[in-house]
Amino acid sequence: MSSAGCFRTGSSRRHMTAQKLGTPGKIIAVHISYESRAAERGRRPDAPSYFFKPVSSMAASGDTVERPAGTELLAFEGEIALVIGSTGRHIGPEDAWAHVGAVTAANDWGLYDLRAADKGSNVRNKGRDRYTPLGPDLIPAAGVDPESLRLRTWKNGQLVQEDTTGTMIFPLTQLIADLSQHLTLEAGDIILTGTPAGASVAEPGDVVEVQVDTPGGLSSGRLISPVAEGRGDFDSSLGSLPRVDDTQREEAWGSRAAAGLPQEQKPAPGVDERLRAKLEAAPVAGLSQEMRKRGYNNVTIDGVRATRPGTKLIGTARTLRFVPNREDLFATHGGGFNAQKQVFDSVSEGEVIVIEARGERGSGTLGDILALRAAQRGAAGVVTDGGVRDYSTVAEIDLPVFSQGAHPAVLGRRHVPWDADLTIACGGATVQPGDIIVGDDDGVIILPPGIAEDVADAALTKEIEDAWIAEQVKAGHPVDGLFPMNSTWRARYDEAQGQGASQGSAQGETIVEAPDTAGEGP
């Protein structure tokens, strides 16, 4: 395909220096390269890996992309394409961007039905005709910051992908330098630099658009790909036929839920049913008392209250950290599939999302959409030492949420979502992933998993004791010597417990023993 058939030089001033593209010698594509995609896939590569796409797969904006009849998983992947401007070998990262002539939009289409036989090479999956549309305009690379490019993808007019090169696992300059230590990059070669989270499946009748732009206003224009049904008469005598399974469906759509698959049933991590029953019965105040007896004085998340009184929260911690807002950092970490969205979109059943917001109440740290997503994934709840937007709506969702209260402002007013699954501080307490979180109307406490059951047992024992003491107070006894119990009262309590156990076994009830003389101490 000639360059004129695939690209045009924009008529506006911003594209006046854009070069036309000749037929490339090779098209190289990167597998996983964005943090958001790695989080979505559940695997983070230690180093970049690549595959080739044939030049014959190139297409122009407006060209139809075909899904063969009888197949189901035609997936789009919006990407930033680099056009090599000058030949190089053994290029250092510091010189890499000088070898890029232009930047444009790409859509790395693939047919997941054909993945199985080709493993990671993607020859048939991604090498089909018109499966590499590029354009429509070129952004001159000179003067462009390679870490500030923005990529967006729309499906039928709805924004489904948005990310920046500042969140890539492997910077663009590293990809160029790495490839050049293995092969010569020639002028005109194209590097497809990977896709962020949000890539999914398109069907005949859908239209997918991809655009790349810069903070200065330079743009590739929208790369438009209509989808239609094509021929599906595969000959089994020549090669393997298309086939899919639920694993392929999940990866193509981006999640089991998006693929319409039932959620996998997993036990609540770290809290088995026996321990859960004990923690349900044990009040946070009692757990706090027992932790203090063991020398733990800093295990309560202070200042947080439930959106709904009477809420009980039990689960294991999944941690998320916000840092104070800084405009340049929010530009690179605040948009797209950021750390906040990654956690809410991947939280497991039985986990509590614990957010470090530095006690900053002047901004929401979640709202109704994210709360709903967490509830749908089976999360046990959310604890944040910041604010909550859409407070009344969040309170109606079947999800325990503990926070500093309501605030109407969006996240970016005070916070940048930074990272997750690490040790954080929330409400003055240190929280680690996997810690057991328990909350009720008295507040929220953190229990190290190794001692949680012993603490729960002790708290329940103390609850029984306190209930007996309360009965004695109701009967008119003074608290002096009774609360806490002296040796005489302790003996009476032990005797009552023994009688209650034996009579309760015979009659199904518990006896509360009272002293002989009402109104007197022992």
N, C-alpha and C positions, 0 to 999 in steps of 0.2 A: 504494500500500500504506500503510495507516495505521501510525502509530508503534507501536501496540499489537501489530500483527502482526509487527513486526520486532525490537522491543527490549522488554526488561523492566527495571524498576528492581529491583536486588538487594534481597533481604530482610534481608541482614546489615547491621550498622552501617556498614561501609565504603562501602555504596552508598546510604545513607539520603538523601544530598543529591543523588544523580544525577537529572538531569532526563530526562523522556521526550522522545523525538525525534519531531517532526512530519515530514511529507513534505518532503524537501529541495527547494530550487529547482534545485539542480545538484549533480552529483558530478564532481569534478575529480581526475584521477589523474596521478601523476608517473611519468615514464619511469625512468631510472637515477638512484638517489639514494644508494645505499650503496657504500662503498669495496669491499666484498666482491663485490658484484654487478658493479661496473665491472671488477674483476680477472677475474672469471669470464667476462665478455663480451669482454674484451680491448679495451675502449674506455672512456675516462673523460670525461664531458662537462665542458665549461668552465662551463656554466650549466644550471640546471634547465629541463626542457621538459615539456609537459603534453598531456593529451587529456581529452575529456569522456566520461562514461559515462551512459547514460540512466537516469532514475529507475526506469523499468520493469524494470531489471536487478536491482533490490534483492531480497534474500531474507533469510530468517531462519535461525537455527541449526536444523539438522535438516531443512531443505528440500533436496530432491534436486537435484543438478546433472546435467544431461543431456549426454552426448556423442552427437551425431547418428550414426546408423548409417552405416557406410562411412567414417568419419573416424578418425584415430588420435592426434592430438596435442592432447588437452585438458590444458592446463597450469594448475597452481595457483600462486598467489603470495601467501603470507602477508604481510599488511601491517598497519600501524597507521593507523587512521582517525581523523581529527580532525573533530569536530562544531563548527562555528562557533556561538558563543553570542551574539555581538552584531555587528550590521552595521558594516562599516568600509570605508573607501576610503583609499588612500595611507597605509597603516599602516606605521610604522617598526618595524624588528626588535625594538627595546626594548619596544614596546607590543604586539607581535604575540600573545604568549601570553595576554594579558588578553582577547583576542577569541575564545579557544577555550573552549567550554562543557564539552566532554567528550571523552574518548578511548575508543576501543573497538577490537575486532579486526575485520579485514576479510580477505576472500579475493578477489583480483582475478583471477578465472578468465578464461581466454582459449583460443580454439580456433585453433591455429596453421595449421590447414588453410585458414582463411579470411583469412590475413594479406595475401596477395599483392596483391589488388585495392585494398586500402584504405591501403597504405603505412603511415604512422605514426599514422593517425587511429584505427585499431582499432575502427571502427564495428561491423562484423559480428563481428570476432574476439572482442571483449570486451563487446559490447552486448547479447548474447542474454539472454533471460529467465533470471533466477536466477543470473546470472554475477557478482553483487556481493552475496554474503551478508555481513551485518554483525551484531555483537553477541557474545554474548547480553546482556551487561550493560554499563553505562556507567561509566567512571571519571571523577569530577569533575576537571576540569583545574586548578582552584584548588588550590594547594599542591603540585602535581606538578612535578618538575623535567623540562623537556622534553628534556634530554639524558641522562636516566637510565632511560627506558622500555625494557623488554625485550620482544622479539618472539620467539615460538617457534611452529614448525609441526610437526605429526606426520602421517605417512602410514601408515595401518594400524598405529598405535601406536608407530611408530619416529620418533624425533626427527630431522628432516631440515633444519630451519632454526633457527638461534638467533643473534641479534645484538641490539645495543643502538643507540639513537639517538645515542650518543656516537661512533659510527663512521660516521655519515652524511657524505657529501660536502657536502650542503647541509642545515644545521640546520633543524629544523621551523619556527623563527621566520623564517628566510630565505624559506622556501617561502610562508608566509602574506604576508609583506611584498612579495615579488615579485609574487604573484598580484594583490594589492590595488592595485598601481600600474597594472594593466591593466584590472581589472574590480572591481565592488563585490562583496565577500563578504557574503552575507546570513545572518542567523540561521537555522540549520538546514542550511546548505550543508555538504557533506562533502568532505574532501580525503583521498584515498588517497595515502599518502606514499612509496610505492615498496617494493620487496621486496629483502631481502638475498640472498646466495648460497644455493643449495640448492633454489630453486624448480625444479619438475620436472613430469613427466607423471603423470596419474592415469587409471585405466581403470575401466570398469564393474565394480562390486563393491568398489572401494577406498573408504576413508573418510579424509578429510583434516580435521584439526582445527588451529585457530589460536587463540593466546592472547596477550594483552598484559598485562603486570603492571609494578609499580613496586617499588623496593627496600623501600618501606614496607608491602608486602603487598597493595595494591589490585590487583584483577584484573578483566579483562573476562569471565572465565569462558571455557570452551572453545567456540569457534564450530565447529560440526560440519556437515560437508558430505558426505553419501553421494553416490556417483557411480553413475549408471545409464545405460543406452543409451536414446536417444530417436529421434525420427523423423529420417530422412536423405534424404527425397525432395525434393532440391533441383531446381528447374526451370531448366534452362540457358537457356531463352528469356527469363528474367527477369534473370539476372545470372550472374556467373562461378561456376563450381563449385569445391568444395573441391579443393585439390591441395597436395602436400608434396614437398619434396626433402630431400637430406641436410643442407643448411644449416639448414632449418627444424627438422629432427629434432635436430641438434646444439644449437640454441638452446633448443628446448623442453625437452629432457632435461637440459641444463646442460653436457654435454660429449659428445664423440664416443664415448667409452668407455661412458658411461651409456646412450647411444642404441643401442649395439650395433654401431657403425660401426667399420671398421678404422682404426687410427691412420695419419695421413698420414706418409708416409716423407719425412723431411727430412734433408739432409746435416748432419753434426756441425758446428755453428756455429764458425767460426774455426779449425778443425783439419782440413785436407784429408787425404786418404789418404797422400799422400807424406810430409807432415810427421808424421802420426801414426806411420808406420812408423819414422821416425827417432827419435821420442821413445820408442817402445817399446824400441828398442835402446839408447838413451842412459840411463845411470844418473843418478839425481838428484844423487849426489855429483859426477859429472862436469859436469853442468849447472851446479851451484853454483860449481864451480871456474872455469868459463868466464864466468859472470856476474860473479864477483869480479874477473876480469881486465878486465872492462869497467866496473868501478867500482861494481857493484851489490853492496852488502854487507848489505842488509836485505830480502831477497826469499825467505827461508825462513819457513814457518809452524812456529814452534817448539813442541815439547812434544806433538805429535800422533803417534799410531801407528795402523797399520791394525788393524782387528778380525781380519783374517786375514793372517798372515805370507805373504810372497810376492806380495802384491797389487800390481798396477801400475795407477795412476790417471792418465788423460789426458782433459782436457776444458777447456771454457771456463767462466769463473766466472759464476755467478748468485748474487748476494749477498743476505744476510738479516741484519738487525741486531736483537739483543735489548738492552734496557736493564735496569738493576737493578730488581728487583721493588719496586713501590709499590702498595699495595692498591687505591687508588682508580683508578690507571691500569690495573691488571690487570682491574678490573671493566669498564672501557670498551674495552680492547684485547685482553684475554686470551681471551675466550670467542668462540663462534661461528666464523665463517670468518675467523680472524685472519690476520695477516701470515705467520706460519709456515705455516699450512695453505694459504694462497694460493700460496706459492712451491712447496711440495711438490706441489700439485695442478695447477700450470701449467708446471713445469720442462720444458724441451725436450730432445729427444734430443741427447746429446753435451755437455750442460751439467753442471757440478759445482756443487752448492749449497754455498756457503762461508758459514759462520755466525759472526758476531761474538758471542761469549759472554763476552768480557773475561777469558778464562782461568779462569772460574769453574767448578770441578769439582763443586760441591756440588749439582748438579741435572742431570737429563737435558735434552738439547736436541732430541732426537728419540728415537723408539722404533720398534718393529717395524712398526706400521701405516704410519707416514709413510715409513719406508725401503722398504716394499713398494710404496707408491704411486709413489715416485720411480723404483724399478726398473721398474715397469710402464710408466712414461712414457718409458723409455729414457735416464734420467739417467746420466751417466758416473760419478757418485759424490757423496759428501758429505764435507766437511771442516768440523769444528767444534772450536774451542778450549775447548769445554765437555764435559760428559759425555754418555753414551748409556745410555738405559734398555733393558731387554730385550736386553742385550748379546749373549748367546750366540745368541739368535734372529736378531738383526740380522746377526751374523757368518755365518749360514747363508744369508742372502738374497744373490742374485747382484748385489751392489752394493758397490763399494769404499767403505768408510767409515773415515775417519781422525778420531780424537778423543783427548781426554785420558784416556779410559778409562770404565769402567762406573760408573753411579750409579743407585740405585733411585728417587730422588725425581722427581716430576713437574716440568714446566717452571715452574709458578708459585711454586715455593719460592724461586727466585733470579732469575727473569727475567720480563720482559714482552715479548712479540713486538711489535716496534714498526714497522719499515718494511723495505723491500726495494729491490733494484736501484739501489743507490747505493754510493759508496766507503765501505769499512768497514775495520776493523782486526781481524785474526785471527792469534792466536799471535805478536803483536809485529810483524806485517807489514801493509802497506797493500795491499788488494785492490780492484780496480775491476771492474765488470761487463765481461766479454769478455776479461779476462786469461786466459792459458793456464796451467792448473794441472797439475802433474805430481807424482806421488807414488810412492814405493816403500818398501822397508824402512828406508831411510836418512832418510825424512821427506818433506816436501812443499815444493815450490818454485813460485814465481810467475814466469812469463815474459811480459814485455810482447810482444804479438803481433808488433810490427814487427821484433823482433830474434830471435824464437824459432827460426826456421830456421837462421840463422847460428850461434846458440848450439848448436843440436843438431848441426850439421855439425862444429863445432869439438870438441864433446864426443866425438863418434864417432871423429874423427881421433885425439884424445888416448887414447881407449880402445885403439885399435890400437897406438899407441906404448907404452902401459903394458903391454899384453900381451907385446910384444916384450921390454921390459925385464924382465918377470917371467920370461921364458924364460932370459934371461942370468943372472938371480939363481939360478934353478934349476940352471943349469950350473955354479954355484960362484963367480961373479964378485961382488966386493964392491960395495956400492951407492955408495961414494965415486966421484964422477965419472960414474957411470952413472945415478943417480937424484937430481937431474936430470942429463941427459946433458951432458957437456962436448963440445968441438968434435970430438974424436977419436971418441967414441962416436956423436955425431950423424952423422958421415960414414959410419960403419959401418951405422948404422940406415938412412940414405938409400940406401946401396948394397944392403942387404938388401931394402928395399922395392922397389927397381928390379928386382932379380933375382927377387923373389917375384912381381912383377907379370907379368914375361915368362914365367917358368916355370909360374906358375899358369895363364896363358892357354893354354899348351901342354899341361900335364899335369893341370890342375884342382886344384893344391895350392899352398900357400904355404910358402916356405923361410924359416927363421929362421937368420940368420947369427950364429955365435959367434966371439969372438976366438980367436987362435991358441993362446995360453998360458992353460990353465985356472988359475983361482985368482989371476991377476994383473990389475991394471988396465992400461989401454992405455999 
